[in-house]
Every structure is written in C-alpha cells, then in structure tokens.
Amino acid sequence: MNNLTSRQRKLVYAGCVLLLLIPIVYLGAPTSDDVIPGTRNAVSGGKLAQMRVEYDLGESTLGEIDPSSAAMNLVLLGLRGPAAGVLHLKALDYQEKKDWAKLKTTVDSIIKLQPHYVEIWKFQGWNLAFNVSREWDKVADRFYWVKEGIKFLQLGTNRNQTATFLYHNVGDFMGRKFGNSDEKKYFRKFFVIDPDDKRFNGTADPEINPQGKDNYLVAHDWFVDANEKDETYRIEGMTHVFARQGPSRSLFDYATAIQSEGQFGEENRSAWDKAYNEWTQVYGYDVFLGLDDIRYKLNSSLAELQSMAKENGVTVTKQQQVWEQNVKMVNYRFWQNFADCERDPLTVDAHKAIYLGKQAYSEGKISNWQDKDGKTQVSEAQTLFVDGLENFEKVFGKYPQLTDHDAYIEEVMLAVYYLEQIQRNNGQQMPEDFPLRDMVIQNLGRQPDIERQFRIENRPDF
C-alpha cells in the first residue's frame, strides 16, 4: 500500500467503500410503508427490515410523539419506559377531567412508544370499552366508545401477531360488552345498523363488523382465530381448557340472545344445534394437558379413556381421575345437557310464552275483564306468564340437573315478578300455589337484581 500513489490509495478506499455498501444495502434497506406486520407478503427491502416486519419488531412511529412534550424529552434520553409512564398519568388525568379528545390522543401516543407491551393494549382497550363508555348519557355515545376500545384491541392484534390473548380479548369484548351490558337491547342493534347514519348509511361499522353479522357470531370468529393462534403461540393468563371454550360459548350466547329477542323457529333450533356440535365435537375433542402432563379429551368414552391411558403410560384409573376432574371443572356435562334442554320443544314453548307475556305487558294487556256472561277472565299477559311457568315446571321435571342454572332461575323469578305486578294492578294477591314457588323462595336473595332487570326491560327507549 505504501508503494501506491495518493490517487491510487483513494481509488482503493473508494472501491472498498462501494464493496461494503452491497451487504449494507442487502441487510438494511427499508421496507415500503404498506406492509402488514407479522407477514412476508409483498415485503420489499433489506433482509433485516424483512425480519422486523415478519416478527413485528419495527419501531417507526416515535416521530409521531409531540416533539415539545416531556415524554419526548425522555424518549430522546433513551427513557422510553418512563416516557410511557408520564403519558399514562396524563391519560388518567384527561379521563378524570372528561377531556376525551386528549385522552384518545395520549393513548395513541402511548402505543407508539411501546407497541409491543401487551399489557398496555389489554388495559387501555378495557378502559375505553368499559370505563370511558359509561361516562356518557346517550346510548349511541356509549356505543361509540365501546367500539373505540375494541378497535384499539384490534390494532393491538395487528401489531402483536403473537399475542394470542389480545385475539381472545377482542372476541370477549364483542360478545360480553355488546351482548351482556344493560344497553344490550340497543348495542346489538347498533352493531348491525350503526347509529352514525352520516358515516355508515344504515350499515354496520366495517372496522368491527365488515360482514354485518350478529355480534356473537363476530365474537365466534375472533375466538376461532385465537384458538388457531394458540396452536403456535400458547395463550397466557388463562387456564388452557377454559381459554379454548370461546367459540362454543359464543354460539351458546348467540342462540340464547336470538331466543330472548323472540326467535323461536328453525333459526333458533339451528343455532342450538351448532352450539351443541361445537361444544361436543370440536371443543370436546381438543386434547389438553392435565395433572402430571397427562393428556385427555373432555368428550371421551371408556374405550377412548383406555386408549389415552396407554398413550400417557398411566393406569386407566389415573386417566379417568384426571379426565373427571377437568370435566367437572369446566362443567362440560352441564353445558351439554343445557344445549339438549334448549333444543327440546317443551323448553322452547316455555321461553316463548314468557316472551309473549312480556310483550303483552308492555302493550298494557294486564287488566282482567268480564265476558258477556259476567265471568271474570284473566288478562292475556297473566295467562301467558302462567303458561310459561307451568311449562318450565315440566322442563325441570325432565331436566332436574338444570334447576340451579342462573339463567333459568332469573327467567322464572322475573316472570313471577311480572305476575305480581299484574295481580297488583287487578287488586289481587299472588296465589300461594303459583308454579315454581319453591324455586323463588330459595332464591329470594336475587330479588333486588330481578327488580332492577324489570326496570331495565320497561324503561322508555333512549
């Protein structure tokens, strides 16, 4: 090298630089902006950039934090965790002050700082859907913030493809918040026909319901995705045998919901059939690990127990003990019997009579009347409620193992409460021998909840 002239050395150095640029470009060239995290689809750029996209490790949003904020000062010093903590405190402060616009902006900044910290997605998704939503008076406004919480979780699944629990949470929120809250009568309608007519023109919000389906069916799809993810990235934070119930339980909820809304025909029967099959043929045949890593299936015959005992290298007695313990833990037989009961025409008739009784009550058909012969005839509402209770009495005679089911107890007690109001309207007392009297007496502690449910069902529309 010492024998080379200055010009020659410069040319050699330039050649070395160009030669080194080749692996640098191959490894470090940036990707395009329209790639999907967690995938290899149409990813252009260097090898390292492709791997960042595939494993969702990229951090390209720090420039979107307010450059004048205290949080950005901490980021510039390498203190991203403390910066996120500052933003969390600000978010809570804005929530207390009901400054919703700044709350949303701050939450967006938090996830730009820590997009792969799953606890942030879990907490803030729940906070928006459950806490912030209830701060509003109008149901449509509450619905908007529930959607915001779910959209937040959905974004979390896009940025954290391996966080199976987030997929499960989306399914849980889709079902539980839209279908079980006090506003479910309105939320379930809004889920299919969004109240924001200007934006959605009488259709569903495509970000949460692109196909315009029932909320429980959308929940089912998310639970299925969660279970598929679980095959590769095991769900954390839940007992596995409970976590895998999602798809089945969402179908149970769907069948129950459409029935409570007055659908008692073939669609309802089909819904219960699908729920039963999902519970017994899909969930029931999942293989789980029990005590001492003994593998088992919930839906197992004696022959299958013997076969799995051989596979596990344990005695049939030990296999049966592990199996029975988990069958009881998840109430597997109960839900199987419940679906059987709900498909029974006798149960359908009981639900239908009580549903029609509530309709008659809301229409004011609660007063006794006299026919042309001067005989007193009981009101239409009372007749229907009595029919429903008598049918439920027969149902419990046929399915005694279901008499402790909360949903049945509440439906019976609510029907009796309606009857009491009808009797009071007619200046009468409830007879001592009304159907299922013993069940009502045994569950008097639930009475405040029953009265609250009665008020919810009979309050004016928002």
C-alpha positions in Angstrom: 0.0 0.0 0.0 3.0 2.3 0.7 4.1 1.9 -2.9 0.8 3.4 -4.2 0.4 7.0 -5.0 -2.1 9.1 -3.1 -4.5 8.9 -6.0 -4.3 5.1 -6.2 -4.9 4.8 -2.5 -8.0 7.0 -2.7 -9.3 4.7 -5.5 -8.7 1.6 -3.5 -10.5 3.1 -0.5 -13.5 4.2 -2.7 -13.7 0.6 -4.0 -13.7 -0.8 -0.5 -16.5 1.6 0.5 -18.6 0.6 -2.5 -17.9 -3.1 -1.8 -19.1 -2.7 1.8 -22.2 -0.9 0.6 -23.5 -4.1 -1.0 -24.1 -6.1 2.2 -25.3 -3.0 4.0 -28.0 -2.4 1.3 -28.9 -6.1 1.3 -29.3 -6.2 5.0 -30.6 -2.8 5.9 -32.7 -1.3 3.1 -36.0 -0.1 4.5 -39.4 -1.6 3.6 -42.3 0.0 1.9 -44.9 1.7 4.1 -47.8 -0.6 3.2 -46.7 -3.9 4.6 -48.6 -5.9 7.1 -46.7 -6.7 10.4 -46.2 -10.4 11.1 -46.2 -11.4 7.4 -43.9 -11.8 4.4 -46.5 -10.7 1.9 -45.1 -8.3 -0.7 -42.3 -7.1 1.6 -39.6 -5.2 -0.2 -36.4 -4.1 1.4 -33.3 -5.5 3.1 -33.1 -8.7 5.0 -33.1 -7.1 8.5 -36.1 -5.0 7.5 -38.0 -8.0 6.3 -37.3 -9.8 9.5 -38.5 -6.8 11.5 -41.8 -6.9 9.6 -42.1 -10.7 9.8 -41.6 -10.7 13.6 -43.3 -7.3 14.1 -40.3 -5.7 15.7 -40.2 -2.4 13.9 -40.4 0.9 15.8 -41.2 3.5 13.2 -43.6 5.8 15.0 -41.6 7.6 17.6 -41.6 10.8 15.4 -45.4 11.0 15.9 -45.0 11.9 19.6 -45.5 15.6 20.4 -41.9 16.9 20.0 -42.4 19.6 22.7 -43.7 17.2 25.3 -42.0 15.9 28.4 -42.5 12.4 27.1 -40.4 13.2 24.0 -37.6 14.6 26.2 -37.5 11.3 28.0 -37.5 9.4 24.7 -34.5 11.4 23.4 -32.7 10.4 26.6 -33.5 6.7 25.9 -36.0 6.5 28.7 -39.0 5.1 26.8 -40.5 3.3 29.8 -40.6 6.4 32.0 -42.0 8.4 29.0 -44.8 5.9 28.7 -45.4 6.2 32.4 -45.8 10.0 32.1 -48.3 9.5 29.3 -50.3 7.0 31.4 -50.6 9.6 34.1 -51.7 12.2 31.6 -54.3 9.8 30.2 -55.8 9.2 33.6 -55.8 12.9 34.3 -57.7 13.6 31.0 -60.1 10.8 31.8 -60.9 12.4 35.2 -61.4 15.7 33.5 -63.5 14.1 30.8 -61.3 15.5 28.1 -61.9 12.7 25.7 -60.1 14.1 22.7 -56.8 14.5 24.6 -57.4 11.1 26.2 -57.6 9.4 22.8 -54.5 11.3 21.5 -52.5 10.4 24.6 -53.4 6.7 24.4 -52.3 6.8 20.7 -49.0 8.2 21.8 -48.5 5.5 24.5 -48.8 2.7 21.9 -46.4 4.5 19.6 -43.9 4.4 22.4 -44.5 0.8 23.4 -46.3 -1.0 20.6 -45.2 -4.5 21.8 -46.1 -4.1 25.5 -49.2 -6.2 25.5 -50.4 -5.1 28.9 -51.0 -1.5 27.5 -53.3 -2.9 24.8 -55.2 -5.0 27.3 -55.7 -2.3 29.9 -56.5 0.6 27.6 -58.8 -1.5 25.4 -60.7 -2.5 28.5 -60.6 1.1 29.9 -62.1 2.7 26.8 -64.8 0.0 26.3 -65.9 -0.4 30.0 -64.9 2.8 31.9 -64.9 5.6 29.4 -68.1 4.4 27.7 -70.2 4.6 30.8 -69.3 8.2 31.3 -71.8 9.1 28.6 -75.5 9.5 28.9 -76.7 8.7 25.3 -76.5 5.1 24.3 -75.1 5.9 20.9 -72.2 7.7 22.6 -71.6 4.8 24.9 -71.6 2.5 21.8 -69.0 4.7 20.1 -66.6 4.4 23.0 -67.1 0.6 23.3 -66.2 0.5 19.6 -63.1 2.6 20.2 -62.0 0.1 22.9 -62.5 -2.8 20.5 -60.8 -1.1 17.6 -57.9 -0.4 19.9 -57.6 -4.1 20.7 -57.9 -4.9 17.0 -55.0 -2.6 16.3 -53.1 -4.4 19.1 -53.6 -7.7 17.3 -52.2 -6.3 14.1 -49.1 -5.0 15.8 -48.6 -8.1 18.1 -49.3 -11.1 16.0 -48.0 -13.5 18.6 -50.2 -12.0 21.5 -52.9 -14.7 21.4 -54.6 -13.2 24.5 -55.4 -10.0 22.5 -57.4 -12.0 20.0 -59.3 -13.7 22.8 -60.0 -10.3 24.3 -61.5 -8.9 21.1 -63.8 -11.9 21.0 -64.7 -11.5 24.7 -65.5 -7.8 24.3 -67.5 -8.4 21.1 -69.7 -10.8 23.0 -69.8 -9.6 26.5 -69.9 -5.8 26.1 -72.3 -5.7 23.2 -74.4 -8.6 24.3 -74.5 -8.6 28.1 -74.5 -5.0 29.2 -77.5 -3.1 30.4 -77.7 -1.5 26.9 -77.6 -4.8 25.1 -81.1 -4.2 23.6 -79.6 -1.2 21.7 -76.0 -2.3 21.3 -76.9 -5.4 19.5 -79.0 -3.4 17.0 -76.3 -0.8 16.6 -73.7 -3.5 15.9 -75.6 -4.3 12.7 -77.0 -0.9 11.9 -74.7 1.8 13.3 -76.4 4.9 14.7 -74.0 7.1 12.8 -76.1 7.4 9.6 -73.8 10.0 8.0 -70.8 7.8 8.1 -72.3 4.3 7.7 -75.7 4.9 5.9 -77.7 2.3 7.8 -75.0 -0.4 7.8 -72.5 -1.7 10.3 -69.2 -0.1 11.1 -66.9 -2.0 8.8 -63.9 -1.8 11.1 -65.6 -4.0 13.7 -68.3 -5.8 11.6 -67.3 -5.9 7.9 -69.9 -8.6 7.1 -72.8 -7.1 9.1 -73.2 -10.2 11.3 -74.5 -10.6 14.8 -72.0 -9.6 17.5 -71.9 -13.1 18.9 -71.0 -14.5 15.5 -68.3 -12.0 15.1 -67.0 -12.9 18.5 -67.1 -16.6 17.5 -64.8 -15.7 14.5 -62.3 -13.9 16.8 -62.3 -16.8 19.3 -61.6 -19.2 16.4 -58.7 -17.0 15.4 -57.4 -17.0 19.0 -57.6 -20.8 19.1 -55.7 -21.1 15.8 -53.0 -18.7 17.1 -52.9 -20.8 20.3 -51.6 -23.7 18.3 -48.4 -21.8 17.7 -48.3 -19.1 20.4 -49.9 -20.5 23.6 -52.4 -18.2 25.2 -51.1 -16.8 28.6 -53.1 -15.6 31.6 -55.9 -18.2 31.4 -56.2 -21.9 32.2 -55.9 -23.5 28.8 -59.0 -25.7 29.0 -61.1 -22.5 29.8 -59.4 -20.4 27.1 -60.4 -22.8 24.3 -64.1 -22.6 25.2 -64.6 -19.2 23.4 -66.1 -20.4 20.1 -68.5 -22.8 21.7 -69.7 -20.3 24.4 -70.2 -17.6 21.9 -72.6 -19.9 19.9 -74.4 -20.6 23.2 -74.7 -16.9 23.8 -75.9 -16.3 20.2 -78.7 -18.9 20.4 -79.7 -17.6 23.8 -79.8 -14.0 22.5 -81.9 -14.5 19.4 -84.3 -16.6 21.5 -84.7 -13.8 24.1 -85.4 -11.5 21.2 -88.4 -13.6 20.0 -86.9 -16.0 17.5 -88.3 -19.5 18.3 -88.3 -21.1 14.9 -85.9 -23.0 12.7 -83.1 -20.4 13.0 -83.1 -20.8 16.8 -83.1 -24.6 16.6 -80.3 -24.5 14.1 -78.3 -22.1 16.4 -78.6 -24.5 19.3 -77.6 -27.5 17.1 -74.5 -25.6 16.0 -73.6 -24.7 19.6 -74.1 -28.3 20.7 -71.9 -29.7 17.9 -69.2 -27.1 18.6 -69.2 -28.0 22.3 -69.1 -31.7 21.8 -67.4 -32.3 18.5 -64.8 -29.5 18.4 -64.1 -28.4 22.0 -64.9 -31.8 23.3 -62.2 -33.4 21.1 -59.4 -30.8 21.8 -56.5 -32.5 23.6 -55.5 -30.8 26.8 -52.7 -31.4 29.4 -53.9 -32.3 32.9 -52.1 -33.1 36.2 -48.7 -34.6 35.6 -48.9 -33.7 31.9 -51.5 -36.4 31.3 -53.2 -35.7 28.0 -57.0 -36.0 27.9 -60.1 -35.1 25.9 -63.3 -33.9 27.5 -65.6 -35.9 25.2 -64.2 -39.4 25.9 -65.8 -42.8 26.0 -64.4 -45.6 28.2 -62.6 -47.1 25.2 -61.0 -43.7 24.5 -60.0 -43.3 28.1 -58.3 -46.7 27.9 -56.5 -45.7 24.7 -55.3 -42.4 26.1 -54.2 -44.1 29.3 -52.0 -46.3 27.2 -50.6 -43.3 25.3 -49.9 -41.5 28.5 -48.3 -44.5 30.1 -50.7 -44.4 33.1 -53.4 -46.6 34.6 -57.0 -46.3 33.4 -57.9 -45.3 36.9 -55.4 -42.4 36.9 -56.5 -41.3 33.4 -60.2 -41.3 34.5 -59.4 -39.3 37.6 -57.6 -36.5 35.5 -60.4 -36.6 32.9 -63.2 -36.5 35.5 -61.6 -33.6 37.4 -61.4 -31.4 34.3 -64.9 -32.4 33.1 -66.2 -31.1 36.4 -64.0 -28.0 36.4 -65.4 -26.7 33.1 -69.0 -28.0 33.7 -68.7 -30.0 30.5 -71.7 -32.2 31.1 -73.8 -29.3 32.3 -73.4 -27.3 29.1 -74.0 -30.4 27.0 -77.3 -31.0 28.9 -78.2 -27.3 28.7 -78.0 -27.4 24.9 -80.1 -30.6 24.8 -82.7 -28.9 27.0 -82.8 -25.8 24.9 -83.5 -27.8 21.8 -86.5 -29.5 23.5 -89.8 -28.1 22.1 -91.1 -28.0 25.7 -88.4 -25.5 26.7 -89.0 -23.5 23.5 -92.7 -23.2 24.4 -91.8 -22.1 28.0 -89.5 -19.3 26.7 -92.0 -18.3 24.0 -94.9 -17.9 26.5 -92.8 -15.7 28.8 -91.5 -13.6 25.9 -95.1 -13.1 24.6 -96.2 -12.3 28.2 -93.7 -9.5 28.4 -94.9 -8.2 25.1 -98.5 -8.2 26.3 -97.4 -6.4 29.5 -95.7 -3.7 27.5 -98.8 -3.3 25.4 -101.0 -2.8 28.5 -102.8 -6.1 28.2 -102.7 -6.7 32.0 -106.3 -6.0 33.2 -108.8 -8.7 33.9 -112.2 -8.4 32.1 -115.7 -9.7 32.2 -117.2 -11.7 29.3 -120.8 -11.5 28.2 -121.9 -13.9 30.9 -120.4 -11.8 33.6 -117.5 -14.1 34.3 -114.1 -12.6 35.1 -111.4 -13.5 32.6 -107.8 -13.1 33.4 -105.6 -10.8 31.3 -103.7 -12.0 28.3 -100.3 -11.2 30.0 -101.2 -13.2 33.1 -102.3 -16.2 31.0 -99.1 -16.2 29.1 -96.8 -15.9 32.2 -98.7 -18.8 33.9 -98.3 -20.9 30.8 -94.6 -20.2 30.7 -94.1 -21.1 34.4 -96.1 -24.3 34.1 -94.0 -25.3 31.1 -90.8 -24.6 33.0 -92.1 -26.8 35.8 -92.3 -29.6 33.3 -88.9 -28.8 31.9 -87.3 -29.1 35.3 -89.1 -32.4 35.9 -87.5 -33.6 32.7 -84.0 -32.0 33.3 -83.6 -31.8 37.1 -79.9 -31.2 36.8 -80.6 -27.7 35.3 -82.7 -26.3 38.2 -79.7 -24.5 39.6 -78.8 -22.7 36.3 -78.7 -19.0 36.9 -80.4 -18.1 33.6 -83.4 -20.3 34.3 -83.7 -19.1 37.9 -83.6 -15.5 36.7 -86.1 -16.1 33.9 -88.5 -17.8 36.3 -88.2 -15.2 39.1 -88.6 -12.3 36.6 -91.8 -14.0 35.2 -93.1 -14.3 38.8 -92.3 -10.6 39.4 -94.3 -9.6 36.3 -97.2 -11.7 37.6 -97.0 -9.9 40.9 -97.3 -6.5 39.1 -100.3 -7.8 37.1 -102.0 -9.1 40.2 -101.4 -5.8 42.0 -102.9 -3.9 39.0 -106.0 -6.0 39.4 -106.2 -5.5 43.2 -105.3 -9.2 43.9 -102.6 -11.1 45.7 -100.4 -13.8 44.3 -101.9 -17.3 45.0 -100.0 -19.4 47.4 -99.6 -22.3 44.9 -98.2 -20.5 41.9 -95.8 -22.6 39.7 -92.2 -23.0 40.9 -92.9 -21.2 44.2 -90.2 -23.2 46.0 -87.5 -22.0 43.5 -88.5 -18.4 44.0 -88.4 -18.7 47.8 -85.0 -20.4 47.7 -83.5 -17.5 45.7 -85.0 -14.5 47.4 -81.6 -13.1 47.7 -81.7 -12.4 44.0 -84.8 -10.2 44.2 -83.0 -6.8 44.0 -81.4 -7.9 40.7 -84.7 -9.1 39.4 -86.4 -5.8 40.2 -83.5 -4.0 38.5 -83.9 -6.1 35.4 -87.7 -5.4 35.4 -87.0 -1.7 35.4 -84.5 -2.0 32.6 -86.9 -4.0 30.4 -89.7 -1.5 31.0 -87.8 1.8 30.8 -88.6 4.2 27.9 -86.3 3.9 24.8 -83.4 6.3 24.7 
